[in-house]
């Protein structure tokens, strides 16, 4: 029961890691607690995911599955007031949309990404890891990890049928997703005191997407409830995913009130409400809680945390699966080098640590700008000077720039608005101010 690497979790991060390592000839085992397929949120991808699919030879399977092609994204708001400011053009409303083909993306030779049924997508990716050489166990619950020495970690697993076994490895990869197995075990998980969201979501059949200009886009509809928005994602020709994300303080305590809250939010957008009421709900409502968190450490001796097991940021820009896939891409390089040099200390994983922290922090800072002043996002996305920089973020290219000029410019303007109550944009500020993002609270 020995392997070079043991991976906890068979979601996108774990399956991608198993695929990278299996392809490189490394002996690795993936333990997945659940039985695939299983439903999951995070159904819309960004184009940076395509690099991983190409690396792993997975693109043909994506195409064969006929997942809907995602050519762009759109954000809408209920507020259509015009806004004026010196140096700003008139903003007739706060709606904005982007197409991925507006910016050439290195390593990505198609002008679309995908929306996915995560049950099918995750199953295909896990099967792909097995085909490339990873050993995969489903319904396998890792319940204990013991760091025995500098060269050995022992993992206790409860296999299907309640059989308990011990497996040994040199490096363990935590890809356990929002279960954050090692983060909880090592007490290194911290809650985000600002992005403290919950979500309620479901699928609808025969929703009329033609009421919007680009039915194959992901749509984010802002709702006139503090920091609340609704996603609209095509899953296949007839099924569309909808979910409300809101601050925990807004979230009702009972299932009945949560469903009522969902429909009350939808009702604030009359055109959307009329079309959705005509559609048929396909799944029960599902709730996700405590969305955003981080870890104080992503690497330790013999250990790497990847994907949602490392950090999760507000899902408004569909970053989750892309971060999972790309964290596996970056971490696998350090793991291969560590196995070659037989050095499994945290220092061997330093490049991954720097790269993924920088990328996710860029995502985080971009997202906080959006929450602080939605209309400013509209301005930057519609101005020629900044539009490609905005699209670069939305494509998922966030890892190579340690001081993005776009974020500097956005932060400068927002600070001016926050500090001047008479500023014409001051009334458009959200209640998440710049000072709110300064600290994390230990869980």
Helices and strands as residue ranges (DSSP letters): E 5-8, H 12-23, E 28-32, H 49-55, H 59-64, E 69-70, E 72-76, E 96-99, G 100-102, E 113-114, H 118-131, E 135-138, E 141-149, E 152-158, E 164-169, E 171-174, G 177-179, H 181-186, E 189-191, E 197-205, G 209-211, E 218-223, E 228-234, E 239-247, G 248-250, H 255-267, H 270-278, E 280-281, E 286-288, E 293-295, E 299-300, E 303-305, G 307-309, E 311-312, G 315-317, H 320-341, G 346-349, H 350-372, H 374-382, H 384-394, H 405-419, G 426-428, G 434-437, E 441-442
